[in-house]
Amino acid sequence: MEDSSDFKADALEDAPVLGMDECDNIVSSSDEDGCIGIASSEDEGLVEDNVLCSSSYNALKDSNNGVSSNTYYVDAGNFNDFFNENQLKPEYANSTLVFNGSFENYGILKFYSNDTLISSINSSFYNTAFDLGASGIILSNLNIVLDEEFEDNEYAGIFIHADNVTIYNCSLTYNCPDNVTAFGIYSDGHNDDFTGLNIVNNTINLYGHGLGPDYYNYAILMRNTHDSVVYGNRIYCELPIKYILWTFRGAYGMASMDTVAAFAGDYCENLTLSNNDIHTFVNSQYMNFPTLDTVILYGCSHSLIENNSIRCEDLFTQVGHDNYLYALDLHNLNDVTVIGNNISVFTNGGMPGSGTAYPIQINGPVDHVKIAFNNLTTFNRGPNCGIYSNNYGGDTFIDIISNFINVTGDATLGGANPAYCLVTGIEVQDNGDNILNNTIIVNNLGDYRSAANVYGISYVQSIGGRHTYNIQFNNITTNGNYGVKILGNIKDSITYNSTISNNILNTHTTSSVAGASTNDQVKRPDGTIVSNNTNGRLKNNMSEDYYPDWLKDYVRNGSGRGTGDFAWMNRFLDPSSNGTGFSGAVGNGTAPWGSGNASGNRHGSHDGDVSGRGNNSESSSLRGSLNSTRVSPGLSGSSLPANPIASPSDAGSSAANPNAYEIDEHDNVVSKSSDYLQLGLICIVALLLLLVGYKRQKDKEEEE
């Protein structure tokens, strides 16, 4: 671990801290997405006209009503006027505390008074942690740098044990000591089931060094904290890869079976994880089967994971050694939507028969898990999958629709079980899956063998239960022999009532044969419907009827999270604002998941249809280049819903083609055209009135 004095200096130098000349913006005023901070008036001691964000973010909960606007400035000289043994005095409840200057080695600052706003000007907190134990607290614009253990603060830089707490626009850098448990932010509701936590627009850097089995390192750990929003944060972690037991309940719930991760959520229902940049980087190794999750969620049902960049990189493990990496790891949950994310894994680790580098792993029991419009890229030198799902712990039912999946691995034989020498786009050991309209590119680095386990979509690792698959309209390119392989009945595994049709399958066998039927490149059990698979254009295009209602609803209406009303932030320090918003803006702005007063109903009906015309891109190369010539534009000529994820990933994969899933937005175009026409007419009328007024004024001057 680097010298603490150097670490402190670097962290303070890099952190965004406001100066005294920016006193009128206690929280940063605006960012490129339109997030607006808390602005103070010129009258010292009063802060007014406050909102947390403009229309780019509307999911904060309607809480903290009726909070007063008393503001106090805290520095090292008057600190004890406000704190008694590091706990805020109760007479300063419902107040705003603005810290100014440097606060070093203050230990743990405790806030147990409701509806308190803590902010800062030109301040830094070095080895000073925060204990937030009251409802309605907002922690904003703080720069926190830590390099000590905080056992008395539940090992956290910021410890939360209350409802409706907001952490906004803070910078937290934690260089953890060797072999200790340490968290950046920890919300502990496992005994109380807290709600309404908001972690928004923060930068969190955590450098973990807990190599032993009893040490836990997480940038964010949430337990039984429901109806919460984690939005717009940059989370960077350097962590060890460690041996874990998948069935082991750790000290912090089942999610802590993996003792290191950037984000760990344990039984946090109705969680929104949105628009974050979450990156883990390996810095060391502990024991065999070394494993790392970037994001792990256990029991977090009814949650939304959207528009994030989630990356897992291991340059520590050398070629010829195994490692086990998972960017997004989901366990034992229902009704979870994973949509519009860029998820990537990169490592030179892995070896024949050993290792993983999965962008998404799903572990049953799960029901109604929905994966759509994601860009998944992975590279390693051993077994590999883009999406891996299994029903080992219970039944699994999943929709996998319109994703771009690019997988590179090595299927060379090694180890005791040849089935584990697998490189595939999707391996689904599930009970019932819909796998529709995905673009999948799979590249085996090993030598070609006709019997190698290299596929676009597969179920080849036998597991018990009844299995049914609907695999249609996918565009698969692989240098293996089969595009799709599904096991038949083996022991207690029964595959039945499945369909594998209307797919484009470019394989080692068919790539040089123009217009070939590729039904023979589907290996399946008897009774499976197999038809109209080809290595060229689809014989049947995917119609809108194949899209499930949940996806149509999401595309038309967004996720519907939140009410769009953050008037509580206005009332927080300016009750007279009456919820009208910052600078006269209405307090029910539009956000990535819906506009105006969204009802929050995530399963409502939809007004429009999803166009099924021209759903698939066409791949012409076994090595992954895309030639998107198949697209028939819809009436609007537009491509996809929000965030088509069309940029290349950091690992250098090809980009997702936005036309691979076209959405007909004709109604939106008509609506916008009508708006523009009305605006034009208003401008013409205003101009005419100005001309009439000018003429009358001129005539009057001539008469005089």
C-alpha positions in Angstrom: 0.0 0.0 0.0 1.3 3.4 -0.9 2.5 5.9 1.7 -0.5 7.5 3.4 0.8 11.1 3.1 1.3 10.7 -0.6 -2.1 9.1 -1.0 -3.8 11.9 0.9 -2.1 14.6 -1.1 -3.0 12.9 -4.4 -6.6 12.3 -3.4 -7.1 15.9 -2.2 -5.5 17.3 -5.3 -7.7 15.3 -7.6 -11.0 15.8 -5.8 -13.5 18.4 -6.9 -13.7 20.9 -4.1 -15.5 24.3 -4.4 -13.6 27.5 -3.6 -14.9 30.4 -1.6 -15.5 32.3 -4.8 -18.1 29.7 -5.6 -20.0 30.2 -2.3 -23.2 30.9 -4.2 -23.2 27.2 -5.4 -22.9 25.1 -2.3 -23.6 22.1 -4.5 -22.3 22.1 -8.0 -24.6 24.2 -10.1 -25.0 22.2 -13.3 -23.5 19.4 -15.2 -23.9 18.4 -18.9 -26.9 16.3 -18.1 -28.7 19.2 -16.5 -28.2 18.3 -12.8 -28.6 21.4 -10.8 -27.2 21.9 -7.4 -28.2 23.8 -4.3 -27.7 27.5 -4.6 -27.4 30.0 -1.7 -28.6 33.5 -1.6 -26.3 36.5 -1.0 -27.8 36.8 2.4 -25.3 34.8 4.6 -27.2 32.3 6.7 -30.0 31.6 4.3 -30.1 29.1 1.5 -32.9 29.3 -1.0 -34.4 27.9 -4.3 -33.0 24.5 -3.9 -33.5 21.4 -6.1 -31.3 18.4 -6.4 -31.5 17.9 -10.2 -33.3 19.3 -13.2 -35.1 17.1 -15.7 -32.3 14.7 -16.1 -33.2 13.0 -12.9 -36.6 12.6 -11.3 -36.5 9.5 -9.2 -35.7 11.0 -5.8 -38.4 10.3 -3.3 -41.0 12.8 -2.1 -39.8 13.1 1.4 -38.3 15.8 3.8 -41.4 17.9 3.6 -41.6 21.0 5.7 -37.9 21.2 6.6 -36.7 24.6 7.8 -33.9 26.6 6.1 -31.7 27.6 9.0 -28.1 27.6 7.8 -24.9 27.4 9.9 -21.3 27.5 8.8 -19.0 25.1 10.6 -15.2 25.3 10.7 -12.5 24.0 13.0 -12.8 27.0 15.3 -16.5 26.7 16.1 -16.9 22.9 15.6 -17.7 22.2 19.3 -20.5 24.8 19.2 -22.4 22.3 17.0 -21.2 18.9 18.1 -21.0 17.2 21.4 -18.6 14.3 21.4 -18.7 14.3 17.6 -22.5 14.0 17.5 -24.6 16.9 16.1 -26.5 18.6 18.9 -30.2 18.1 18.7 -31.0 21.8 18.5 -29.6 21.8 15.0 -32.1 19.3 13.6 -33.9 20.6 10.5 -30.9 22.8 9.6 -28.2 23.2 7.0 -24.6 22.8 8.0 -22.0 24.1 5.7 -18.5 23.0 6.5 -15.6 25.2 5.6 -11.9 24.3 5.7 -10.0 21.1 6.4 -11.1 18.5 9.0 -8.4 16.0 9.7 -8.7 12.9 11.9 -12.0 13.9 13.5 -13.0 10.3 13.7 -16.7 9.7 13.1 -19.1 12.5 12.8 -22.6 11.4 13.9 -25.9 12.8 12.7 -28.9 11.5 14.4 -31.3 14.5 13.8 -33.9 14.3 11.1 -33.9 16.4 8.0 -30.4 17.8 8.2 -28.5 18.9 5.2 -24.7 18.6 5.3 -22.6 20.4 2.7 -19.3 22.1 2.3 -17.3 25.0 0.7 -13.6 24.5 0.0 -13.5 21.7 2.5 -11.9 18.3 2.8 -12.4 15.5 5.4 -9.3 13.4 5.9 -9.8 10.2 8.0 -13.2 11.6 9.1 -16.1 9.3 8.5 -19.9 9.9 8.7 -22.6 8.1 10.6 -26.1 9.0 9.3 -28.8 7.7 11.6 -31.8 9.8 11.0 -34.5 10.2 8.3 -34.2 12.8 5.6 -30.5 13.5 5.9 -28.8 14.9 2.8 -25.0 14.7 2.5 -23.8 16.8 -0.4 -20.6 18.2 -2.0 -18.2 16.6 0.4 -14.6 15.5 -0.3 -13.7 12.5 1.9 -10.3 10.8 1.9 -9.7 7.8 4.1 -6.8 5.4 4.7 -7.7 4.0 8.2 -10.0 1.3 9.5 -13.3 2.6 10.9 -14.5 -0.4 12.9 -16.7 1.8 15.1 -18.5 3.1 12.0 -19.3 -0.5 10.8 -16.1 -0.3 8.7 -17.6 2.4 6.4 -16.6 5.8 5.3 -20.4 6.7 5.2 -22.6 4.5 7.4 -26.4 4.8 6.8 -29.0 3.3 9.1 -32.2 5.4 8.4 -34.9 6.0 5.8 -34.8 8.6 3.0 -31.1 9.5 3.1 -29.4 11.1 0.1 -25.7 11.1 -0.8 -25.3 13.6 -3.6 -22.3 15.0 -5.5 -19.7 13.7 -3.0 -16.2 12.4 -3.6 -15.0 9.5 -1.5 -11.6 8.0 -1.8 -10.7 5.1 0.5 -7.3 3.5 0.4 -8.1 0.6 2.7 -5.3 -0.7 5.1 -4.1 -4.2 4.5 -6.3 -7.1 5.6 -9.2 -5.1 7.0 -12.9 -4.9 6.2 -13.7 -1.6 4.6 -16.6 -0.1 2.7 -17.1 3.2 1.0 -20.8 3.5 1.7 -22.8 1.0 3.7 -26.5 1.0 4.2 -27.5 -1.6 6.8 -31.2 -2.3 7.0 -31.0 -6.0 7.7 -32.7 -5.6 11.1 -35.0 -2.7 10.1 -35.7 -2.7 6.3 -34.9 0.9 5.5 -36.3 2.6 2.4 -35.6 5.6 0.1 -31.8 5.7 -0.1 -30.5 7.9 -2.9 -26.9 7.7 -4.0 -26.6 10.2 -6.8 -23.8 11.8 -8.9 -20.9 10.7 -6.6 -17.4 9.6 -7.3 -16.3 6.7 -5.2 -12.7 5.2 -5.4 -11.9 2.2 -3.2 -8.6 0.4 -3.1 -9.1 -2.8 -1.2 -6.4 -5.1 0.2 -8.4 -7.6 2.2 -6.7 -10.8 1.2 -7.9 -13.1 4.0 -11.3 -14.9 3.9 -12.7 -12.8 6.7 -12.1 -9.4 5.1 -14.8 -7.6 3.0 -14.2 -4.8 0.6 -17.1 -3.0 -1.2 -17.4 0.5 -2.6 -21.1 0.3 -1.9 -22.9 -2.3 0.2 -26.6 -2.2 0.7 -28.6 -4.6 2.8 -32.4 -4.6 3.0 -32.6 -1.1 1.8 -35.7 -0.9 -0.5 -37.1 1.6 -3.0 -33.7 3.1 -3.5 -31.9 4.8 -6.4 -28.2 4.6 -7.3 -27.8 6.9 -10.2 -25.1 8.7 -12.1 -22.1 7.6 -10.0 -18.6 6.9 -11.0 -17.3 3.9 -9.0 -13.8 2.7 -9.4 -12.3 -0.2 -7.4 -9.0 -2.0 -7.2 -9.7 -5.3 -5.5 -8.1 -8.8 -4.9 -9.6 -11.9 -6.6 -10.3 -14.4 -3.9 -11.5 -17.9 -3.2 -15.2 -18.0 -2.4 -17.9 -20.6 -1.6 -21.1 -19.9 -3.6 -23.4 -21.4 -1.0 -21.8 -19.6 1.9 -23.7 -16.8 3.7 -21.1 -14.2 4.5 -21.1 -11.8 7.4 -23.2 -9.3 5.4 -25.8 -11.5 3.9 -25.9 -13.9 1.0 -24.5 -11.2 -1.4 -21.3 -11.2 0.7 -20.5 -14.8 -0.3 -18.2 -12.9 -2.6 -16.2 -10.8 -0.2 -15.1 -8.2 -2.7 -17.2 -6.2 -5.2 -17.7 -2.7 -6.4 -21.5 -2.9 -5.6 -23.2 -5.5 -3.5 -26.9 -5.5 -2.8 -28.6 -8.0 -0.5 -32.4 -8.2 -0.4 -32.8 -4.6 -1.7 -36.2 -4.7 -3.5 -37.3 -2.2 -6.0 -33.7 -1.0 -6.5 -32.9 1.3 -9.4 -29.3 1.0 -10.6 -29.0 3.5 -13.5 -26.5 5.5 -15.5 -23.5 4.5 -13.4 -20.0 3.9 -14.5 -18.8 0.9 -12.4 -15.3 -0.5 -12.9 -13.3 -3.1 -11.0 -9.6 -3.8 -11.6 -7.7 -6.7 -10.0 -4.7 -5.8 -7.8 -3.8 -9.1 -6.1 -4.9 -12.7 -5.6 -5.8 -14.9 -2.6 -5.9 -18.7 -2.8 -7.2 -20.9 -5.6 -10.2 -20.4 -7.9 -9.8 -16.6 -7.5 -13.1 -14.8 -8.1 -14.3 -11.2 -8.5 -17.8 -9.7 -9.0 -18.2 -6.1 -10.2 -21.9 -6.0 -9.3 -23.5 -8.8 -7.2 -27.3 -8.7 -6.3 -28.9 -11.3 -4.2 -32.7 -11.3 -3.5 -33.1 -7.8 -5.1 -36.5 -8.5 -6.8 -38.5 -5.9 -8.8 -35.3 -4.0 -9.7 -34.1 -2.1 -12.7 -30.5 -2.1 -14.0 -30.4 0.3 -16.9 -27.9 2.4 -18.9 -24.9 1.5 -16.8 -21.3 0.9 -17.9 -20.1 -2.1 -15.9 -16.6 -3.3 -16.5 -14.4 -6.0 -14.9 -10.7 -6.1 -15.8 -7.9 -8.4 -14.7 -4.4 -7.7 -16.0 -2.9 -9.2 -12.8 -3.6 -12.8 -13.7 -1.1 -14.0 -16.2 -1.6 -16.2 -19.3 -1.9 -19.8 -18.4 -3.6 -19.2 -15.0 -7.3 -19.4 -14.2 -9.5 -16.7 -12.8 -13.3 -16.3 -12.4 -14.7 -12.9 -13.3 -18.4 -11.8 -13.3 -19.4 -8.2 -14.2 -23.1 -8.6 -13.3 -24.0 -11.5 -11.0 -27.7 -12.1 -10.1 -29.0 -14.5 -7.6 -32.4 -15.6 -6.3 -34.6 -12.7 -7.5 -37.7 -12.1 -9.6 -39.0 -9.4 -11.9 -35.6 -7.8 -12.7 -35.0 -5.8 -15.9 -31.4 -5.5 -17.3 -31.6 -3.1 -20.2 -29.4 -0.7 -22.2 -26.2 -1.5 -20.4 -22.6 -1.7 -21.7 -21.1 -4.7 -19.8 -17.6 -5.9 -20.5 -14.9 -8.3 -19.1 -11.3 -8.4 -20.1 -8.5 -10.6 -18.9 -5.5 -12.6 -20.2 -6.4 -15.2 -17.6 -8.1 -18.5 -18.2 -6.8 -21.8 -19.4 -8.2 -24.9 -21.1 -11.1 -26.1 -19.1 -10.7 -23.5 -16.3 -11.8 -19.9 -15.9 -14.7 -17.6 -16.6 -15.2 -14.0 -17.8 -18.9 -13.6 -17.9 -20.6 -10.2 -18.5 -23.8 -11.6 -17.0 -24.4 -14.6 -14.7 -27.8 -15.6 -13.4 -28.3 -18.2 -10.6 -31.8 -19.6 -9.8 -34.3 -19.5 -8.6 -35.3 -16.5 -10.8 -38.5 -15.7 -12.5 -39.2 -13.0 -15.1 -35.7 -11.8 -15.5 -35.5 -9.6 -18.6 -32.3 -8.8 -20.5 -32.6 -6.5 -23.5 -30.7 -4.0 -25.6 -27.4 -4.6 -23.8 -23.9 -4.6 -25.3 -22.0 -7.5 -23.8 -18.3 -8.0 -24.6 -15.8 -10.5 -23.1 -12.3 -11.7 -23.7 -10.3 -14.4 -21.9 -8.1 -17.4 -22.7 -10.3 -20.2 -21.3 -14.0 -21.1 -21.1 -16.3 -18.1 -21.7 -19.9 -17.0 -22.1 -21.7 -13.7 -22.7 -24.7 -14.8 -20.6 -24.5 -17.8 -18.3 -27.7 -18.9 -16.5 -28.5 -22.0 -14.4 -31.3 -23.4 -12.3 -29.0 -25.1 -9.8 -30.7 -23.3 -6.9 -34.2 -23.3 -8.3 -36.3 -22.8 -11.5 -35.2 -20.0 -13.9 -37.4 -18.2 -16.5 -35.6 -15.5 -18.6 -36.2 -13.3 -21.6 -33.0 -12.5 -23.7 -33.9 -10.1 -26.4 -32.1 -7.8 -28.9 -28.7 -7.9 -27.3 -25.3 -7.6 -28.9 -22.9 -10.3 -27.6 -19.3 -10.6 -28.5 -17.4 -13.5 -26.9 -13.7 -14.6 -27.2 -12.3 -17.5 -25.3 -10.5 -20.8 -25.8 -12.4 -24.1 -26.0 -9.3 -26.3 -26.1 -9.8 -29.5 -24.1 -8.6 -29.5 -20.6 -9.7 -30.7 -17.2 -11.9 -33.7 -16.3 -15.1 -32.6 -18.1 -15.1 -31.7 -21.8 -18.4 -29.9 -21.3 -16.7 -27.2 -19.3 -14.4 -26.4 -22.2 -17.1 -24.2 -23.6 -17.1 -20.9 -25.5 -20.6 -19.7 -26.3 -22.6 -16.5 -26.6 -25.4 -17.7 -24.3 -25.4 -20.9 -22.1 -28.8 -21.3 -20.6 -29.4 -24.2 -18.2 -32.9 -22.9 -17.5 -36.5 -24.0 -17.3 -38.1 -21.6 -19.8 -36.3 -19.0 -22.0 -37.2 -16.7 -24.9 -34.0 -15.9 -26.8 -35.0 -13.6 -29.6 -33.3 -11.2 -32.1 -29.8 -11.2 -30.6 -26.6 -10.6 -32.6 -24.0 -13.0 -31.3 -20.3 -13.3 -32.4 -18.2 -16.1 -30.9 -14.5 -16.6 -31.5 -12.6 -19.6 -30.3 -8.9 -18.9 -29.9 -8.1 -22.6 -29.9 -7.5 -24.8 -32.9 -10.5 -25.9 -34.8 -12.1 -29.2 -33.9 -15.4 -30.3 -35.3 -16.5 -31.5 -31.8 -15.3 -28.4 -29.9 -17.9 -26.8 -27.7 -18.1 -23.5 -29.6 -21.7 -22.2 -30.2 -23.8 -19.1 -30.4 -26.5 -20.4 -28.1 -26.2 -23.5 -26.1 -27.4 -25.8 -23.3 -24.6 -28.3 -23.1 -23.8 -28.6 -19.3 -26.5 -30.9 -18.1 -28.5 -29.9 -15.1 -31.7 -31.3 -13.7 -35.3 -30.1 -14.4 -37.5 -29.6 -17.4 -36.2 -27.2 -20.1 -38.0 -25.3 -22.8 -36.4 -22.9 -25.3 -37.8 -20.5 -27.9 -34.8 -19.5 -30.0 -35.7 -17.4 -33.0 -34.5 -14.5 -35.2 -31.0 -14.5 -33.9 -27.9 -13.6 -36.0 -25.1 -15.9 -35.0 -21.5 -15.9 -36.2 -19.1 -18.5 -34.8 -16.0 -20.4 -35.9 -17.4 -23.5 -34.3 -19.3 -26.2 -36.1 -22.8 -25.5 -34.7 -24.7 -22.3 -34.3 -27.0 -23.7 -31.6 -26.8 -26.9 -29.5 -29.4 -28.0 -27.0 -29.0 -31.2 -25.0 -31.8 -33.8 -25.0 -33.0 -36.0 -22.1 -30.1 -36.9 -19.8 -30.9 -38.5 -16.4 -33.2 -36.0 -14.7 -32.8 -33.3 -17.4 -35.7 -33.2 -19.9 -35.8 -30.8 -22.9 -39.2 -30.6 -24.6 -41.5 -28.3 -26.6 -38.6 -26.1 -27.9 -38.3 -24.1 -31.1 -35.1 -23.2 -33.0 -36.2 -21.4 -36.1 -35.7 -18.3 -38.3 -32.1 -17.8 -37.2 -29.0 -16.7 -39.3 -26.2 -19.2 -38.5 -22.8 -18.5 -39.9 -20.5 -21.3 -38.8 -17.2 -22.8 -39.8 -19.2 -25.2 -41.9 -21.6 -22.9 -43.7 -19.7 -19.6 -44.0 -18.4 -20.5 -47.5 -21.6 -21.8 -48.9 -23.8 -19.0 -50.2 -27.5 -19.3 -49.3 -27.1 -22.6 -47.5 -29.8 -24.0 -45.3 -28.3 -24.3 -41.8 -30.8 -26.5 -40.1 -28.1 -29.1 -39.8 -26.0 -26.6 -37.8 -28.6 -26.9 -35.0 -27.9 -29.8 -32.7 -31.1 -30.6 -30.7 -33.2 -33.4 -29.2 -36.0 -35.1 -31.1 -39.3 -33.2 -31.1 -37.7 -29.8 -31.4 -39.2 -27.5 -34.1 -36.3 -26.5 -36.4 -37.0 -24.6 -39.6 -36.0 -21.7 -41.8 -32.5 -21.3 -40.4 -30.1 -19.9 -43.0 -26.7 -18.3 -43.4 -28.1 -15.5 -45.4 -31.2 -13.4 -45.2 -34.0 -14.4 -42.9 -36.9 -16.2 -44.5 -39.2 -14.7 -41.9 -38.8 -11.4 -40.2 -39.6 -11.0 -36.6 -43.0 -9.3 -36.1 -44.1 -7.2 -33.2 -46.1 -10.0 -31.9 -42.9 -11.7 -30.7 -42.0 -8.8 -28.4 -43.3 -9.3 -24.9 -45.5 -6.6 -23.4 -43.0 -5.6 -20.8 -40.5 -4.6 -23.5 -43.1 -2.7 -25.5 -44.1 -0.9 -22.4 -40.6 0.0 -21.4 -39.8 1.3 -24.9 -42.9 3.5 -25.0 -43.0 4.7 -21.5 -39.6 4.2 -19.9 -39.3 2.3 -16.6 -41.9 4.5 -14.9 -39.7 4.8 -11.8 -40.6 7.7 -9.5 -43.3 10.3 -9.8 -41.2 13.0 -11.5 -41.9 15.2 -8.5 -38.9 16.4 -6.6 -40.6 19.5 -5.1 -39.4 18.2 -1.7 -35.9 19.5 -2.5 -37.4 23.0 -3.1 -39.2 22.9 0.2 -36.1 21.6 1.9 -34.6 25.1 2.2 -37.2 27.3 0.8 -40.8 26.4 1.9 -42.1 29.4 0.0 -41.1 27.9 -3.3 -44.2 25.6 -3.1 -42.6 23.0 -5.3 -42.3 25.1 -8.4 -38.7 24.2 -9.1 -35.4 25.9 -9.6 -35.5 29.3 -11.5 -39.2 28.8 -12.1 -38.9 25.4 -13.6 -41.7 23.0 -12.8 -40.8 20.4 -10.2 -41.9 17.4 -12.2 -39.2 17.2 -14.8 -38.5 14.6 -17.4 -36.0 11.8 -16.6 -34.5 8.8 -18.4 -37.4 6.7 -17.1 -40.5 8.6 -18.0 -41.7 12.2 -18.2 -43.9 14.4 -16.1 -45.9 12.8 -13.4 -45.1 9.2 -14.2 -47.2 6.9 -12.1 -44.4 4.5 -11.1 -46.4 1.6 -12.5 -43.8 -0.6 -14.1 -46.3 -3.0 -15.6 -48.8 -0.7 -17.2 -50.3 -0.9 -20.7 -48.7 0.7 -23.7 -50.0 3.0 -26.4 -47.8 2.0 -29.3 -46.4 -0.9 -31.1 -43.0 -2.2 -31.7 -42.2 -2.5 -35.3 -40.9 -5.9 -36.3 -39.7 -5.0 -39.7 -36.0 -5.4 -40.3 -35.0 -6.7 -36.9 -31.7 -8.3 -37.7 -28.3 -7.1 -38.7 -26.3 -9.3 -41.1 -22.9 -10.6 -40.2 -20.5 -11.5 -43.0 -17.4 -12.6 -41.1 -16.5 -15.3 -38.7 -14.2 -12.8 -36.9 -16.9 -10.4 -36.0 -17.3 -7.6 -38.6 -20.8 -6.6 -39.2 -22.5 -5.7 -42.4 -25.9 -4.2 -41.6 -27.7 -4.4 -44.9 -30.9 -6.1 -43.8 -32.6 -3.1 -42.2 -36.0 -1.9 -43.5 -36.7 1.4 -41.9 -40.0 1.9 -40.2 -42.4 4.7 -40.8 -40.3 7.1 -38.7 -37.0 6.0 -40.1 -35.6 6.0 -36.5 -33.6 3.2 -35.0 -34.1 2.1 -31.4 -35.4 3.2 -28.0 -33.2 5.2 -25.7 -29.5 4.3 -25.7 -29.1 1.8 -28.6 -25.6 1.1 -27.3 -23.9 1.6 -30.6 -20.4 2.6 -29.5 -17.5 0.1 -29.4 -16.7 -1.3 -26.0 -13.4 -0.7 -24.2 -12.3 -4.2 -25.1 -12.4 -3.4 -28.7 -15.4 -5.3 -29.9 -17.6 -4.3 -32.8 -20.4 -1.9 -31.9 -24.0 -2.9 -31.6 -25.9 -2.0 -34.7 -28.7 0.3 -33.8 -30.9 -1.1 -36.6 -30.8 -4.6 -35.1 -33.9 -3.7 -33.2 -36.0 -1.0 -34.8 -38.8 0.8 -32.9 -41.6 2.5 -34.8 -41.9 6.0 -33.3 -44.3 7.3 -35.9 -46.7 8.6 -33.2 -43.9 10.5 -31.5 -42.9 12.1 -34.8 -46.5 13.2 -35.5 -46.7 14.6 -32.0 -43.5 16.5 -32.3 -44.5 17.9 -35.7 -47.7 19.2 -34.2 -45.8 20.9 -31.5 -43.5 22.6 -33.9 -46.4 23.8 -36.0 -48.1 25.3 -33.0 -44.8 27.0 -32.0 -44.4 28.4 -35.5 -47.9 29.9 -35.5 -47.3 31.5 -32.1 -44.1 33.1 -33.4 -45.9 34.4 -36.5 -48.6 36.0 -34.5 -46.1 37.6 -32.1 -44.2 39.0 -35.0 -47.3 40.5 -36.5 -48.2 42.1 -33.2 -44.8 43.6 -32.9 -45.0 45.1 -36.4 -48.5 46.6 -35.7 -47.2 48.1 -32.5 -44.1 49.5 -34.2 -46.3 51.1 -37.0 -48.6 52.7 -34.5 -45.7 54.1 -32.5 -44.2 55.6 -35.7 -47.5 57.1 -36.8 -47.9 58.7 -33.4 -44.4 60.2 -33.5 -45.1 61.7 -37.0 -48.4 63.2 -35.7 -46.5 64.9 -32.9 
